[in-house]
Amino acid sequence: MLCRLHVINYALIDDVQIEFGPGLNIITGETGAGKSILIGALGLVLGMRARPEVIRTGEERCVVDAIFDLHADHPCLSFLAEMGIGVEEGELILRREVLAEGRSRCYANGLAIPVRALHALGKLLVDLHGQHEHQSLLDVDRHVDFLDGFGGLEDMREVVGAAYRGLVERQDRLDEQEAEAKRLRERRELLEFQVEEISAAALEPDEDERLAQERSVLMYAERLIEAAVRLETLLYQGEDSIEDRLGEASRLLDEAVGMDGSLNPRLEELNALRYGVEELARFFTDYARHVEHNPERLAEVAERLELLGHLKKKYGGSLEAALAYRGKALEELARSEELDVCVDDARAEIEAAKARFSELCGKLARAREKAARRLSSDIRKALGELGMPSVAFQVEFNRRETPGGIAALNGRRFEAGPKGIEQAEFHMSTNPGEAIRPLAKVASGGEISRIMLAMKTVLAHTNSVQVLIFDEIDIGISGRIAEVVGKKLKDLSQTYQAVSITHLPQIAKMADRHFSVRKEMEKGRTVTRVQALGGEDRAEALAKLMGGEEISKVTMAHAREMLRQH
């Protein structure tokens, strides 16, 4: 709800503050007093175009503040939260300043925001109907929303939206799988070659170290045999060998033990050395027999080591790394085969999901066509009651056919989204013989206000915007039609907060709050003043609407009677 509007230095207004209430708020006053100026000021704080010409003559800037009370699930709250703007106890304060040099500043609850954000907030808060552009019913993108709300199709559309989102998720997963499958297919030949190359080598852990040792022995076989023979001779077989010397030492120590028994452990140690030398000599004898000079084997080992070196360099620097690479390559090849199966399954699932989505879209499309016929009938009836009996109204559906469309209907494919396969647009003709055209191009002024009043009445409870402003709604009407317009506004104000400018007492009498706008002279300058009316002041305002400034007793009595009847 719009609670308060505070306007400073806007056109003829120097400083005006209006406290609006729930229900129907009526604004009356003489022509040129500044009624529409108030609507212009409100449009300014809702993000409409700002021009420095609106600043009161002689002032540096104009300021407009608007205070709104938002219910707990108002769509503005999530929009504000995304911008990091807090709202305490549902109160939203919008502020717009226009400076003489042409710049403007916008604020929401004290925080600066861009004008486009203010404009977006304004569209969620207020509908201005009259010679303004701030009208949700003129937003073609929302026509299908109004139609669905009127027809009670929200649940059906939510099912369509869920099916669409599920289809998009499946398609996204398929795209990822296909991309990976393509990448793996492109690598498959290389991976198969690499696996075969490593497998054919029959690698064994630490094989390179063992072969390097064998190659060294083969390269130095003759020198190793010679060294082994000489060592065996020095240790055991030769004259004056180490074993001979140790034998002589053993005999000497054995004699010493006979003289000093404490030397016996040393005798044992010495004999152990003799046995060790003997064992070592036998080893070198055996070693010399087994070492062979084999050029063929040396060539084989060198060739094998060259292969192992190539594989190590190519696959990670070691035989373990090469074996690990082979394992990963095998896993990747297996994944490629699995992906091919998964992709086939996913494509089948998507085709089934598309068929289900298409079925749901077709069901929603048929329901919309049925709702569109009822909506057209109801709006024509409502407009007839408002003095526009010759109006033609219909809902035009736009469905974009394309070979690649995800939804199929009657053998044809269409583009589709979470709202189904069609966009809806309201079309109208206000006079017989005129071509039916988009709603936004049909009428202006009071006529568009009556059209919007009729549509809002029919589409009650289908719109999140809870504040409706009607400017010039009574242009070209009088008598019975004015009475009907007043009742329609009153009925509408049970669902929305409504603010209407009027010149007709039949409409003004319906007000829950009545404001009078007048011009005054202060210090030689014209200013606009706004006064909330009650009691006799209201009766007097109605009398002026009926009879002008000169109010007779009869006119005054009639005005009081109108208020009593209401």
Sequence and secondary structure as in RCSB ss.txt:
>XXXX:A:sequence
MLCRLHVINYALIDDVQIEFGPGLNIITGETGAGKSILIGALGLVLGMRARPEVIRTGEERCVVDAIFDLHADHP
CLSFLAEMGIGVEEGELILRREVLAEGRSRCYANGLAIPVRALHALGKLLVDLHGQHEHQSLLDVDRHVDFLDGF
GGLEDMREVVGAAYRGLVERQDRLDEQEAEAKRLRERRELLEFQVEEISAAALEPDEDERLAQERSVLMYAERLI
EAAVRLETLLYQGEDSIEDRLGEASRLLDEAVGMDGSLNPRLEELNALRYGVEELARFFTDYARHVEHNPERLAE
VAERLELLGHLKKKYGGSLEAALAYRGKALEELARSEELDVCVDDARAEIEAAKARFSELCGKLARAREKAARRL
SSDIRKALGELGMPSVAFQVEFNRRETPGGIAALNGRRFEAGPKGIEQAEFHMSTNPGEAIRPLAKVASGGEISR
IMLAMKTVLAHTNSVQVLIFDEIDIGISGRIAEVVGKKLKDLSQTYQAVSITHLPQIAKMADRHFSVRKEMEKGR
TVTRVQALGGEDRAEALAKLMGGEEISKVTMAHAREMLRQH
>XXXX:A:secstr
 EEEEEEEEETTEEEEEEE  SSEEEEEE TTSSHHHHHHHHHHHTT    GGGB TT SEEEEEEEEE  TT H
HHHHHHHTT   STTEEEEEEEEETTS EEEEETTEE  HHHHHHHHHHHEEEESS S  GGG GGGHHHHHHHH
HT HHHHHHHHHHHHHHHHHHHHHHHHHHHHHHHHHHHHHHHHHHHHHHHHT  TTHHHHHHHHHHHHHTHHHHH
HHHHHHHIIIIISTT HHHHHHHHHHHHHHHHHH GGGHHHHHHHHHHHHHHHHHHHHHHHHHHH    HHHHHH
HHHHHHHHHHHHHHTTSSHHHHHHHHHHHHHHHHHHHHHHHHHHHHHHHHHHHHHHHHHHHHHHHHHHHHHHHHH
HHHHHHHHHHTT TT EEEEEEEE B TT SEEETTEEE  BTTBSEEEEEEEESSTTS  EEGGGT  HHHHHH
HHHHHHHHTTTS S  EEEESSTTTT  HHHHHHHHHHHHHHTTTSEEEEE S HHHHTT SEEEEEEEEEETTE
EEEEEEEE THHHHHHHHHHHH SS  HHHHHHHHHHHHH 
